[in-house]
Amino acid sequence: MLNIHNLSVAFGGEYLFEEIAFRLNGGDRVGLIGKNGAGKSTLLKLLSKEMAPDTGTIAMEKDIKIGFLKQDIDFEQGRTVLEESYQAFSEIKALELRLESINQELAERTDYESEGYNQLMIDLTDSTHRYEILGGYNYQGDTEKVLTGLGFKRPDFDKLTDTFSGGWRMRIELAKLLLQNNDVLLLDEPTNHLDIESIIWLEQFLKNYSGAVVIVSHDKMFLDNVTNRTIEISLGRIYDYNKPYSKYLVQRAEIKEQQLNAQKNQEKQIQQTERLIEKFRAKASKASMAQSLIKKLDKIDRIEVDEEDNSVMNVRFPVSITPGKVVAELEDLSKSYGDKEVLKSIELLVERGSKTAFVGQNGQGKTTLAKIMVGELEHGGHLKIGHNVQIGYFAQNQAEYLDGSKTILDTMIDSANESNRSRVRDILGSFLFRGDEVEKYVKVLSGGERNRLALAKMLLQPFNVLVMDEPTNHLDIKSKNVLKQALQNFEGTLVLVSHDRDFLQGLTDRVYEFKDGSIKEYLGDIDFYLEQRKAEDFRKIEKGEKKQEQLKEKPKANDYQTQKKQKSLKNKLSGVEKKISQLEKEIAEIDHQMLMDYDATIAKPGFFDTYQGKKKDLEALMEDWEKLSEELENLD
């Protein structure tokens, strides 16, 4: 599909990667990994032809279609969710306009025997045929299935995209890509804004996808469940193995160990040869042997050990002052958005030094409660913040608040005060922004680098309570581990919203599960919570609840009424299929007659009304068939 040969990209005179080469084949599901700023998003832009390399080539098969999900997207305002999703079907939508125009013209004209009218009929036949081939009668149903899979409810379909958060708009963009029948999918952090149920759905979709997929993600479980190949970008080179992430790490470690052992053995041989050379040099009779050994030494191909980029953040969250024993007290707290009540009668006490995790599906109120606690949202009921409490808040989209037109250094200086302005460069250095890198503009930073900058900026303000909403989004795996260590060492109070089990393990001492507007307390860490819920991880809980809901909704297979309804639906479906088959034969026969003797065919009384009527009947039957099939599928 794609052949990447000797690709190089440099920024500011330094190579991001140099002369890398690999091939992308159908069925490849590649996990593209590496540190923040290593060049993962840049490589996706190169593959999508959004930017050109400094040197090298990307050869691809003719007419190949590439879909690219970027971290930052723009939408045209004024479209509903369905209208925006239908943008995936540009040719179908153009054909709909063409067919509407032709039918309008046919209805208005009366020169049935003219050459122009004849051409219109030919255009109508050709356009209708093309419309059917492209799936014009199915695309609306396909769109609704994908949107539902990604977490949208049917009432959401007709809402304007402007009313949705960035995360939900990202889902619409993802839906468009999945509907386009692309040959290659390039996905940059696709799971960042998805809840676990939607991630599970996406995993299944990508497993069954026949084209090639390249995924940038820092979600280890997602990579292991979806990918069959891993490409790591490190220090300008790539390492390519036909294994998912975790197995790749094992193999990479084994290979490095083999390289080290081979290098040690070679070094011993070299040292032994060098000793012999020194020994023989002193004797005239052995001079020729010494020269021979020198030549042999020069020809040795020195074994190199793959370099690793082990630079990591150095993060420490200092406590400003000691607050009172009670940090926050919530009594009968509620929050509604219009008619939708997200939180109702919440009772919660956050004490000094506690480490609390908020877990649950998206849309259950975790972020809403976090925003209420930091004073960003109005609410019903009572919220009392304790004495001397200073809250540091990291929002889920914190990086979006950064000004892209500023440099990294200016961003920090503008947020600093007299007491800490002199420490700005030291803080940036601890977050891996060193030397000339601080002069980079925020707009050119990767998602992970922006998150690191947002974390660094937090340290310029005093706090003794940290409220963090999905702080690991966009962070590479090493940075996640460093952040976790810093939070474990934080002596203040922590409230953490996350769905990342690995990150939460050993980090909190109580868990609040959000569901149906209420919260339930578990006095223990995330492992205790999962043990109480009898699940290995969040995904098991999601799957279990989904299964229970389906069992509640679906009647038992051996239920008499169910069997009776199934039989009735099958009979109806069979009847509709017979009618569809008959109508298709009749329409095909008319099309054939028009081709053989157009003038005689259209001269028949009421011909056009009959012909168009049959087509409309066929369209209505196809809709009936789809509804009946879906209803029967839900019962089976």
Disulfide bonds with the S-S distance in Angstrom:
none
